[in-house]
Amino acid sequence: MAPPQLTDAQRQAALAKAAEARRARAELKELLRTGSLSLTDVFERAEDDQVVASTKVFAVLTSLPGFGKIKAKRLMEDLSIAENRRVRGLGERQRAKLLEIFS
């Protein structure tokens, strides 16, 4: 299947939208890293913000202070969270367990 044929204007708009999403995700991760934002705040933002909702859980966890890739991977395995799961896709129990661990 061939990719859709986009006009130059459509391509520029898509590139701008993607750049904005990357910037917003970087900002989110930086706020988590500095402790300015908690996991509870991330879940609340995910209700309204499409970029936060589509951020991978692994990226969120590795951005938390004192939490690296190994700890994040182990925690996700313990809670049965798939590696490619996004914040919006978390179940209620998974969210509750994460909040319990990080509160």
C-alpha positions in Angstrom: 0.0 0.0 0.0 1.4 3.4 -1.0 1.5 6.3 1.4 -1.2 8.9 0.9 -0.3 11.7 -1.5 -0.2 15.0 0.4 0.0 18.5 -0.9 3.0 20.6 0.3 0.7 22.5 2.6 -0.7 19.3 4.1 2.8 17.9 4.5 4.0 21.1 6.2 1.0 21.1 8.6 1.7 17.4 9.5 5.3 18.2 10.2 4.4 21.2 12.4 1.9 19.1 14.3 4.5 16.3 14.9 7.1 18.8 16.0 4.6 20.3 18.5 3.8 16.9 19.9 7.5 16.1 20.3 8.0 19.4 22.1 5.1 18.8 24.4 6.3 15.3 25.3 9.8 16.6 26.0 8.3 19.3 28.3 6.2 16.7 30.1 9.2 14.4 30.7 11.3 17.4 31.9 8.5 18.4 34.4 8.4 14.8 35.7 12.2 14.7 35.9 12.4 17.8 38.0 9.5 16.8 40.2 7.3 19.7 39.2 4.7 17.2 37.9 3.5 14.0 39.6 2.1 10.8 38.2 -1.4 11.9 39.4 -1.0 15.1 37.4 -0.1 13.1 34.3 -3.2 10.9 34.6 -5.4 14.0 35.0 -3.8 15.7 32.0 -4.3 12.6 29.9 -8.1 13.1 30.2 -7.9 16.3 28.1 -4.5 16.4 26.4 -4.1 14.1 23.4 -0.3 14.3 23.5 -0.1 13.2 27.2 -2.7 10.5 26.6 -0.6 9.1 23.7 2.7 9.2 25.6 4.1 5.7 26.3 4.0 4.6 29.9 7.7 3.5 29.7 8.7 7.0 28.8 6.7 8.5 31.7 8.2 6.0 34.2 11.8 6.5 33.0 11.3 10.3 33.4 10.5 9.9 37.1 13.4 10.8 39.5 15.4 7.7 40.6 13.7 5.5 38.0 15.7 4.1 35.1 15.0 1.8 32.2 15.6 -1.4 34.2 13.4 -0.4 37.2 10.7 0.8 34.8 10.8 -2.4 32.7 10.6 -4.6 35.9 7.7 -2.6 37.3 5.8 -2.8 34.0 6.3 -6.6 33.9 5.2 -6.9 37.6 2.0 -4.9 36.8 1.4 -6.7 33.5 1.7 -3.5 31.5 2.8 -4.1 27.8 6.0 -2.3 26.7 4.1 -0.3 24.0 1.2 0.7 26.3 0.3 4.3 26.3 -1.0 6.4 29.2 -4.6 6.4 27.8 -4.5 2.6 27.5 -3.9 1.8 31.1 -6.6 -0.1 33.0 -8.0 1.2 36.3 -6.1 -1.4 38.4 -2.8 -0.6 36.6 -3.3 3.2 37.3 -4.2 2.5 40.9 -1.1 0.3 41.4 1.1 2.9 39.8 -0.4 5.7 42.0 0.0 3.5 45.1 3.7 2.9 44.3 4.5 6.6 43.5 2.5 8.4 46.2 
